[in-house]
Amino acid sequence: MSLITVNNTQLNNITSFSCSWNDLDSENTGRSEGTGVLTRERIRANVHQIDINFDMITDNELAMLQSLFSPESVSVSFWIGKDVTATMYAAGGSCDWISQPDGTCYWNFKITLTEF
């Protein structure tokens, strides 16, 4: 079992992975100025966001990952105690260049995916 699959591509070189989920509330959600009581109008529950980290990857691996996450949307399956499959988009990412004492260079790459 792969922890994460993106568009049917298994990601096997993951260093770390975290998942959070939030509810989406309507514009009518808010607190009363007079009483401070919350009026909540939830539109959708459990919208997932995942952060995936890849450490010490090569130029070719970085290019492959950037290409994999570049479409407007991707189908992502991941394990959080149960299988979850969601349509997601790349909400942001970053990469750091790492030079080793022996002269070799690698990348640390992080991507954040948010459920549609």
N, C-alpha and C positions, 0 to 999 in steps of 0.2 A: 504494500500500500504506500502510495506517495502522499505526503502530508498536504501538498498543494499541486493541483493541475490547472494549467491555464491554456484554454483553447486546445485541449487534448495533449498538451505537452507537460510531462511530469517534471517538476522542479526538484532535483535531487541534491543540489549543492547549497541548500539553505543553511545559513548560520543561525538565524533566529527568526521567530515569527510571533506576532501578537495580534490579538483580535479584540475589538471592542464593538459594542452595538448600542444604538441609541434610538429613541422614539422621535418621530417628526410631529410637531404640533402645528396647528393652524395659526393664522395671524390673530385669531380671536382668543388665543390663550394668553393669560396675563393675570396679574394681581389687581384687586380692587384698591384704589387709592384710599378709600374710606376705611375698609376693614382689613386690608392686607390678605384677604382670602383668595386663594388661587382658583381661577376658572380655567379648566383644561379641556381642550378639544384636540384629542390625539388623532392624527391622520393615519399614521402608520407606525407599527411597533417593530423593534429589533432590526434596524437597518445596520448592516455590518460594515465595518471598516477594518482592514488588515494592513499591518506593516510587515514587510518581508525584508530581511537583511541577507546579503551575500558578501562574505569576506574573502579576501585573497583570491580574486578571480582575474583571469587574463583579459587582454584586450578583446579577444574573440568572444569570450563568454559575456563580457560587458555589452558588446555589440549585439549579440544574440538576445540578451535580456531586454535591452532597449527596444529592439525590433518587436519582440514578443508583446511588450506592454504599450506599443505605440498606437494601435487602433483606437477608435473612439470608444469602443466597448469590447470587453473580453468576457468569456465564460470561465468562471473560476469555481473549482471544487476544492474544499478544504475540510479538515477534520478538527472539530472542537468538542470532542466527546461524542460527536455524532457527525455524519456527513452533511455538509451544507454545499449547495450549488447556487451561485448567484451571478447575475450579470453585473459587471463592475467596470469602473473606469479608473485610470491612473490619475489620482488627485495630486500627486507630486512625487518627486524623487530627488535623490542626490547621489553623487559618487565622490569618493576621495581617492587620490592617487597615493600609493604607499611604496616607498623605495626600501629595499632590503639592503643590509650591509654587504651582501655579495654582488650587488648591482642589479639584481632582478627587480622588476616592478610589477605591482599588482594593483587591483582596484577593490575598494569596499563600496558596495552599491546598496542603496535602500530605496524601496518603492512603497508608496501608500496607495492602496486600492479601496475605493468606496463603492458600495452597492448603489445601483440605480434606484 
